[in-house]
Amino acid sequence: MSWSVFDCFTARRRAIEVARSDDDFRLLCEDLTAAEAAAHYWESQHTDVGRARSAEYRILVQELAEEVEAMLKLRTKAGSRKRRSP
């Protein structure tokens, strides 16, 4: 798993550690890492195409980050329900 996911969600580090065992979560994190790398690559091209591609990847990064956040919230809620159950 990419450290960039930890960097983006520092307040949720513990939840991420717990979620790492979930294959869907790991794949989502890999997608986020790849999108971030692509955005950086295209940003460094300093061309009109590079700026356009970077903007597209930044949108994808934002969408993937929102999905990560949603998964972490679900896992946090599920975890708190398990702890409260007798």
C-alpha positions, 0 to 999 in steps of 0.5 A, spaced: 500 500 500 502 506 498 504 511 503 501 517 499 494 514 502 497 515 509 499 522 507 492 524 505 488 521 510 493 522 516 487 522 521 485 515 519 491 512 520 489 507 524 482 505 520 487 504 514 491 499 518 485 495 519 482 496 512 489 494 509 486 486 509 480 488 505 482 487 497 477 492 495 480 497 499 487 495 497 486 496 490 482 502 491 489 505 494 493 502 488 488 506 483 489 512 487 497 512 488 497 510 480 492 516 479 497 521 483 503 519 479 500 520 473 497 527 475 505 528 477 507 526 470 503 530 466 504 536 470 511 536 469 510 536 461 509 543 461 505 543 455 497 544 453 496 536 453 500 535 459 496 541 463 489 538 460 491 530 462 494 533 469 487 536 470 483 530 468 488 526 473 487 531 479 479 530 478 480 522 478 485 523 484 479 527 488 474 522 486 478 516 488 480 520 495 472 520 496 471 513 495 477 511 500 474 516 505 467 513 504 470 506 505 474 508 511 467 511 514 463 505 513 469 501 516 469 505 522 462 505 523 462 497 522 467 497 527 464 501 533 458 497 532 462 491 533 465 494 539 458 496 542 455 489 541 454 484 547 
